[in-house]
Amino acid sequence: MEYKHFKLSEFQCRTLEGDANMCPFFMTRIEEAREIAGIPFVINSGYRTPEHNKKIGGVKNSSHTNIPCNAADIRVRNSTERYKILKACLAAGFRRVGVGKGFIHIDTDENKSPDVMWCYY
């Protein structure tokens, strides 16, 4: 499947080759958020193998390890980008959001609590 703003390879684990197995529902939402924000979304992390997730200190049972994957971390370089990305993700219907100093995590993991927002710092 092709997307307007993203290549599936942007979401692939760094330890694998090829395109990530991303959840179509998640991809529809992140496309909508990108359209609303009006700025590029640089994906820091999408799908991760369980081994890679552990190696980089990801939490056990991370949504990044789901197949199909329904999580991504979007790079944030300043407070203006953080505001635009966060506002757009909420407007697009993301109900699970984590905010870090240099990224925003979003996921559509239905096996975890909805309507939550957390900080990594």
Backbone hydrogen bonds, N-H to C=O, Kabsch-Sander energy under -0.5 kcal/mol:
donor,donor_aa,acceptor,acceptor_aa,energy
3,Y,6,F,-0.7
10,E,7,K,-2.0
11,F,8,L,-1.8
12,Q,9,S,-0.9
16,L,13,C,-1.9
20,A,8,L,-1.0
22,M,20,A,-1.4
23,C,69,C,-3.2
27,M,23,C,-2.5
28,T,24,P,-2.3
29,R,25,F,-1.9
30,I,26,F,-2.7
31,E,27,M,-2.1
32,E,28,T,-2.0
33,A,29,R,-2.5
34,R,30,I,-2.4
35,E,31,E,-2.3
36,I,32,E,-2.3
37,A,33,A,-2.7
38,G,34,R,-2.0
42,V,40,P,-0.6
43,I,41,F,-0.6
44,N,42,V,-0.7
44,N,73,D,-2.7
45,S,73,D,-1.3
46,G,47,Y,-0.5
47,Y,11,F,-2.8
48,R,64,H,-2.4
53,N,49,T,-2.9
54,K,50,P,-2.1
55,K,51,E,-2.3
56,I,52,H,-2.1
57,G,54,K,-1.3
58,G,53,N,-3.1
62,S,59,V,-1.1
65,T,62,S,-1.6
66,N,63,S,-1.2
69,C,21,N,-2.9
70,N,63,S,-0.9
72,A,106,I,-2.2
73,D,45,S,-2.8
74,I,104,I,-3.0
75,R,42,V,-3.3
76,V,102,G,-2.4
82,R,78,N,-2.4
83,Y,79,S,-2.3
84,K,80,T,-2.4
85,I,81,E,-2.8
86,L,82,R,-2.6
87,K,83,Y,-2.7
88,A,84,K,-2.2
89,C,85,I,-2.6
90,L,86,L,-2.2
91,A,87,K,-2.2
92,A,88,A,-2.0
93,G,90,L,-1.2
94,F,89,C,-2.4
96,R,107,D,-0.5
97,V,116,V,-2.1
98,G,105,H,-2.4
99,V,118,W,-3.1
100,G,98,G,-0.5
100,G,103,F,-2.9
104,I,74,I,-2.0
105,H,98,G,-3.1
106,I,72,A,-2.6
107,D,96,R,-1.5
108,T,70,N,-2.1
110,E,108,T,-0.7
112,K,109,D,-1.3
115,D,95,R,-0.5
116,V,95,R,-2.2
118,W,97,V,-2.1
120,Y,99,V,-2.3
